[in-house]
């Protein structure tokens, strides 16, 4: 990008378009072009006409081949987004750091996960699909790949906090020959999401509980809401073994995945000792890019402080915050990079309704719960991701 404010465009009606409606992005001067609902409605009618006009078969084998080539380009190649944004691998990683605080090590890891996720295309249908993405990780682009493999077309609604990865994937697909009328990039305001759900035939939506509640009801809608990941520590597990198992589950991927462990459920005796040891391990994690589990910086300004404060505000009487570092740290020029540092709380009860049970934040955080068997069962029942040691009980 040049020094002037650049606009990341939408892709609609088989072309890149800017808009009178824009949103300021974090990082260097840049704005995101937004698509109003009335424009999207007109585009749905245009797409129906294009779908009738283009009756050439798009075979599953060809789709899989193009998806694999596009992911190679997404990871290591240079693409052009719009008419002027030429983005190579280094520029993509710089944009991910500046906009979303994701270090290059995690960009490389998530690109690797996507390359492993090229779907086996079944028999495609005639649906216009929508994928509304989250801002915590671009590994959820896997859903765009799966919908591209099986749908007549896919519209992608990028996160307004991190739109560059979605734009890069659309540009990569176009560059390898994916039919332009089968693709859309529709950045919108949050209030427009429900309209996009109505305009499309099948939808995958990522987001928190509030967002999920706002779009429920469509017959072919899949909502990926909070994962509320938990880990069940079997009785008799040694503290060193438990910490070695739990640390990557809590701190891996910057704590940004919905499958990260947020609640560690222990038999009552020994929970204090495990909690102290795990807190010490989290306190020892560095913030630099060479860390074994790199942390992500928070964007925009104030997000790190808000997220860390949200943990402290949810503590109940008797709960203890065991990590000892300050809640946030600043690095970079003039302290411009702000991290919410890993945190761990030891809860006084195994109430599955405790506000810190399953609490999701954009950094590594876990609550250790000394639980009865009934309490452990209740917490696990409320989690989409339940982790057990490889040698643990079924």
N, C-alpha and C positions, 0 to 999 in steps of 0.2 A: 504494500500500500504506500502511496505517497504521503507527503506531510499534510495534505488537505484531508478534510473529512471524506472518507470513501463510503459508498453505500453498497452493502451486500444485497444483491437483488433476489427477487423471487423468480421461480421458473414456472411459467404457466402458458397455456396455449402454445406449447412447443417452442418457447423462447424466453430469454431472460428479460425481466422487466423491473424497473425501479417503481417507486410509488410516491405520491404526495404525503402518505402516512409513513413515518419512520420512527424507529426507536433507537436511542443512543445505547451503544454497546460498551461494556467495560473495556479497559485497555486503551490502545492508541485511538486517535479520533476515527470513529467508524460508526455507521448507522445501519440498521436492518430495515429493509423495505417490508412493510406490512400489507397484507391483502385483506381488504374489507369483505364482509360476508356477501354483500350484493355482487361484488366482482366474482367471488367464488361460485355463486349461484349461476351467473352467466357462463362461467367456465364449465360448469357441469353440463349445461346444454350444448356448449361447443364440443365437449368431449364426446357426448353421445353421437353427435353428427360425425365426428372423426372416427369413432369406433365403427360406425356403419360403413364409412368410406374405405376403411382399411380392413379388408377381410383376409389379408395374407396370414398364413399360419405362422405362429411364433413358437417353434417346437421346444419342448422341455430341454432337450439336449443342447440346443442353441442358447437357451436362457442360462443354463448352468455354466456353459463355456464362457459366456460374456460376463456373468457374475464373477467368476474366478479371475478373469482378466481385469475387470474393474477393481477388484480388491488388490491385485498387484499394483495397479496404478495408484489407488488410494494410499497404499502404504509407502511406496518407493518412487512414485512418478510425479510428473508435473502436469497440472490441469489448469484450465482457464475457466474461471467462474465469471459469468457475464462477459462483457467485451474487453475488460481491462485487468482483472485480478488474476495474474499468473502466479500460481502457488505450487512451489516444489515441496519436497519433504521438510526441508529446514523451515520454510515459511509457514507450513502447516503446524509444525511443532511450536514455532514462535507464537502463532495465533492462539493455539490452545493454552499456552502459558499466560499470555497477556489477557485473554478473555475469560478463561475458566480456571486458571491457576493449576493446570495439570502439567506436571513435569514431563520431559521427553521420555524418561524411563517408563512411565505409565502409558504414554501414547504408544510406544513400541509394544508394550504388553497387550494393550487393548486391540491394536492392529493385528497382533498374532492371534488373539481370540477370534476376531472376525474372519481371518483367513481359514480358521478351522471350522467355520460355521456356514460354509457354502451349502445351501440346502439341496437335497435331492428333489428335483421338480417332479411333481405328480402331473396329473392331467389339469391343465390350466382352465379356469372358468372365465366368465364374462364380467366379473365384479370390478368395480372401482373401489379400491381399498384406501384407507387412511391409516397412517402411523403417526401418532403424536408422541414426540420423544421427550425424555427428561433432560435435565441439565447436569446431572451428576456424573454420567459416563456415556461415551459414545459407543460402548459395546452393545447398547440396545439397538444399534443399526442392524443387528442381526434380524430384527423383525422386518425391517425394510427389505432385506434380502429375501426372506421367506415369502413376503407378500408379492415382491416382484416376480418370484419364481412361479407363483400360482394364480396371479390376478391378471385381468386385462390391462389394468394400469394401477399405479400406486401414487397417491399424493402423500408427501412427507411434510408434517408440521414440525419444524425444528424447535428446540428450546430457545426461548428468547435470551436466555443467559449464555448459551453456547450453540450458535447456529452454524459455525464453520465446518464441523464434521459432516453434517447433513448436506450442506452445499457442496462440499468436496466429493462426497459419494455420488450425488446427482451428476456433477460434472464428469466424474470418472466413468459413470455408466454411459453418458452421452458420448464420451471420447472413444469408447470401444464399440460403439454402434448400436446401443440400445435405442429403440424407436422413441423419438422425442415426445410423441403424443401419448406415450404410455407412462410418462413421468410428470410429477409436479412437485414443486417446493413451495409450500404455502405458510410462510411466517404470519402469525396472526396474534391479535390481542387474546387474552385468556377468554374473554366473554364471547369470542367468535368460535371457540372450539365446538360448542354445542351445535352451532350452525353447520360446521364441517361434518360433524357426525350425522346430521340429518341429510346432508347432500351426498354422502357416500354409502356404499352398499355393505362394506365390512370394515371394522375399525379395531385398531389396537392402540390403547391409550395408556401411557405411563404417567404416574403422578401420585401425590399424596391423597389422604383420605378426602379432603375437601374437593379436590379436583375430580376424584373418582365419583363422588356423590353427585357432582353437577352434570355428569353425562350418562349416568346409568339409565337403562331402559331400552336402548336400541337392541333389536333382536340378534344382531351378529356382532356385538361389541365384546371385546376382551379387555379388561382393565387390569393392569399390573400396578397394584397399589403398594403400600408399605409391606416389606417382607418380615419385619419384626423377628429377625433371625435369633435363634437361641442355641446354646450348647448345653448338653446334658453331661455332667461329669459323673462317671460311675463311682460308687463307694469303693474305697481302697486305692484310688488312683493317686500316685505320688505327686507331690507339688511340682517338682521339676518336669515330670512327664506332662502334667496338665498345662503348665505354662508354655512348654514347647509346642503343644498342640494348639492352644488357644491363641497365642500371639499372632500368627498369620491370619487366623479367622477374624480377629478383631481389627488388626492394623493393615491387612492386605488391601491393595487397590485404594489406598488413601482413606479407607473406611467408607467409600462412596457406593459400594454395591448393596443392593437390597438384600443379598444373602450374607452380608457381614454379620458377625455375631454381635448382638446388642445386649443380650441377657445371658449370663452364665449361671446355670442352675446347679447347685451343689447340695449334697446331703448336709444337714445342719452342722455336725461336727467337722471342723477343718475348713469351713468356708472362709473364716477370717484369715487364716494362714495363706490360703490360695489367693485371696483377694489382695493381700499385701504384696505377695510375690509378683502377681500379674501387674499391679500398679507400678512396681519398681521397674519391671521390664518395659512398660509403656513410657515411663519417665525417661528411660535411657534411649529411646528412639530419637535419632537426629532429624533435623529438618532438611538437610542438604539432599541434592539429587542423587548422590551415590549411596543413600541409605538402603538397607536390604528391603524395607517396605517404605518407599518414599511417601512423604506427606504431600498433600495438595495445599496450595495457598487459596485463600478465600477471596472471591470477587463477588460483588462490588464492595466498596469501602463500608465498614461497619458490620459485614456479615459474620466475620469471625467472632467479634464481641457478642453479637446477638445470639449466635449458636451456643457459645460457651455459657453465656448467662442463662440460657434456657435450661441447661442441665442443672445449674445451681438452684434455680427457682422451683424445680420439680422435686427437690429433696424434701422428705418428710421428717418429722421428729424421730431421732434415733438413727437416721441414715448418715453415712460418712463418706465424704469425698476423699479418696486415698491417694490419688496422684498429687504430687507436691509442687510441680512446676507451676508458674503462672498460667492462667488459662489461654493466653495468646502470646505469640512472639512475632517480632518484626525483623526482617532481613532486607537485603537489597539496598539500592540507593535511596537514602533518606527514609528508610524503613517502609518502602512502598509495598513489600510483599508481607502479608499478614497471614499467620497460621493460627488456626485453633488447634491447640496442642492436645494430644490424646488424654482422655480422662477415664477414670474408673471410680464407680461408687459402690459401696457395700450397703445393701438395703437391710432394714431391720425386720422386714416381714416378707412372706412369699405371696402377697396379694397380687394376683394376675392383673388387677386393675390399677396397680401403682403407675403413676405417670412416667416413670423411668423404665418400666418393663417394655421392651421393644421400641424404646425411643430412638428415632432415626435423626441423625445430624450429619453434616458433610465432613466429618472427621472421625477418627477412631474413638469410639466410646462404648463402654459396656457397663452394665450393672450386675454385680455378683449377688445372687439371691440364695441364702441358706434355706432350702426348701424341704418341706415334707414330701412324701410320695404323691399325695393328692395335689399339693401346690405345684410340684414339678409337672404333673400331668396337665394341670390347668394352663400353665404357662406355655407348654409345648402345643397345646390345642389351639392357642391363639397365634402361632407362628407359622409362616409359610415355609421357612427353612429351619429344620431341626437338625443340628449337627451332633453326631456321636463319634467317639474315638473309633479308629479302624478296628481295634480289637475289643471295643466295648459291647455291651449287651444289645440285642436286637431292639 
